[in-house]
Amino acid sequence: MIEVQDVRLDPDTRRAWRGNDEIVLSRKEFDLVLALISRAGDIVSREDLMRDVWHTTFWTSSKTIDVHLGWVRRKLGDDSRHPHLITTIRGQGLRFEKVDLRSPAP
């Protein structure tokens, strides 16, 4: 089981939860979240995501990632304009945040 913030993934059963609510993710959505949450706090490049999730090193557009990321954000309740789970780091990639960005730092 992998848990960051209030998101839990069980890679063995391929199930996901946000708090106590189970979230139904497609295969690619689950793989995308797994690739990000397993490296929470680190920036994951789009190239790494294409390799790890789509199993290819050839791509001409990041639209595939953007579309799936949009679906994942909606299902997890993460606002793309003010994200607190998955942050886009312009020109570098994506990061699953280890702490809730809405909460004040301790």
C-alpha atoms as one frame of an Amber mdcrd trajectory, in Angstrom:
protein
   0.000   0.000   0.000   1.266   3.464  -0.890  -0.230   6.447   0.924   0.516
  10.134   0.382  -1.694  12.857   1.799  -5.134  11.193   1.832  -4.616   9.162
  -1.361  -3.931   5.437  -1.037  -3.014   3.001  -3.792  -2.783  -0.756  -3.572
  -0.571  -1.791  -6.496  -1.345  -5.487  -5.942  -5.105  -5.123  -6.338  -4.903
  -1.935  -8.456  -7.377  -0.150  -6.179  -7.294   3.518  -5.162  -8.894   5.569
  -2.389  -9.197   9.235  -1.534  -9.872   9.321   2.171 -12.449   6.585   2.766
 -13.874   6.771  -0.761 -12.733   4.272  -3.346 -11.843   5.899  -6.658 -12.338
   3.946  -9.873  -9.366   4.527 -12.172  -8.746   3.106 -15.623  -5.583   1.080
 -16.149  -3.622   4.055 -17.543  -4.999   6.434 -14.907  -3.895   4.050 -12.155
  -0.459   3.655 -13.753  -0.112   7.444 -14.031  -1.005   8.005 -10.374   1.275
   5.128  -9.330   4.195   6.582 -11.299   3.698   9.947  -9.584   2.795   8.864
  -6.053   5.644   6.357  -5.847   8.011   9.307  -6.366   6.026  11.813  -4.282
   7.881  15.058  -3.748  10.047  14.547  -6.839   9.468  16.012 -10.279   8.684
  13.272 -12.805   9.386  14.297 -16.389   6.866  13.761 -19.160   9.481  11.598
 -20.886   9.643   9.327 -17.828   5.850   9.136 -17.709   5.647   8.193 -21.395
   8.246   5.479 -20.805   6.811   4.150 -17.534   3.064   4.457 -18.191   2.735
   4.219 -21.979   5.870   2.075 -22.477   7.235   4.182 -25.285  10.060   6.637
 -25.759   8.573   8.083 -28.933   5.969  10.792 -28.668   5.213  14.002 -30.441
   2.651  15.568 -28.099   2.002  15.691 -24.386  -1.763  15.744 -24.998  -2.027
  12.076 -23.995  -0.585  12.864 -20.571  -2.659  16.047 -20.262  -5.933  14.259
 -21.049  -5.284  11.430 -18.597  -4.057  13.887 -15.972  -7.289  15.865 -16.361
  -9.358  12.729 -15.788  -7.243  11.780 -12.743  -7.492  15.258 -11.235 -11.291
  15.238 -11.620 -11.612  11.804 -10.043  -9.355  12.768  -7.138 -11.041  16.156
  -6.702  -7.828  18.071  -7.460  -8.507  21.472  -9.066  -6.114  21.987 -11.986
  -6.094  25.780 -11.411  -5.227  25.409  -7.728  -3.854  21.867  -7.351  -2.847
  20.440  -4.014  -2.155  16.841  -5.069  -0.539  16.882  -8.509   1.395  19.995
  -9.462   2.630  20.854 -12.947   6.176  22.156 -12.846   6.436  24.168 -16.030
   9.113  22.911 -18.397  10.071  20.044 -16.076   7.183  17.674 -15.435   4.712
  16.753 -12.706   5.000  16.259  -8.966   2.704  14.466  -6.528   2.907  16.683
  -3.453   3.891  15.047  -0.174   1.935  17.593   1.864  -1.374  19.284   1.255
  -0.529  22.671  -0.268  -3.741  24.124   1.198  -2.560  23.498   4.751  -0.164
  25.881   6.516   3.325  24.530   7.082   3.993  23.175  10.588
